[in-house]
Amino acid sequence: MPLETDRKIPRFDFGERAAHWMAAISFLYAALTGLALWSHKLYWLAFVFGGGATVRGWHPWGGVVFALALGVMFSRWARQMRLDADDRTWLRLSHRYMVHDESGLPEAGRFNAGQKMLFWMQSALALLLFASGLVLWWPEIMPRALRLLAIVVHPAAALGAIGGIIVHIYMGTAAVPEAFRGMMQGWVRPGWALSHHPRWFKEISRH
């Protein structure tokens, strides 16, 4: 089909973008202040954010804001993130996507299978972070066994989430540059939509 190259395809509305960037900023704050509290070698980060006492007081609130923003994203996107048969095929052939060879890959909808898997992984890790964070926030009222478990779970989940976010940033900027415009300005070009999310593009083009 002929493409109008100057046409702007709506990708994310204002509410989706606002929730995404609130989650991103609060996660970055919680991650960096958490690393400062986790290792004495990274404690210099505490001085960047106002000192040790400030970091200890505000780190949990960064986590609360992140959980709330992620909750909004979850309510908006959870149904669209369900994996179907095409997604499972896409995952089996995902190595092709990584080397920019998309031959044989099922057409992606609004979100491809990799984005869906990252969404569910980050949601699960966020739940672990929030639950273990509450235990560490009020240790005096928590059973000793729960405190010990939280000491292990919280940093492990944090490291997993940080790793996932690094992959997300790379894929949304260096690997697939125009994806970033979709989250910044809310729109993408028809050629990009047809190339990266063809099933979604065809669906919205019918309306």
Secondary structure, 3 states (H helix, E strand, C coil): CCCCCCCCEECCCHHHHHHHHHHHHHHHHHHHHHHHHHCHHHCHHHHHCCCHHHHHHHHHHHHHHHHHHHHHHHHHHCHHHCCCHHHHHHHHCHHHHHCCCCCCCCCCCCCCHHHHHHHHHHHHHHHHHHHHHHHHHCHHHCCHHHHHHHHHHHHHHHHHHHHHHHHHHHHHHHHCCHHHHHHHCCEECHHHHHHHCHHHHHHHHCC
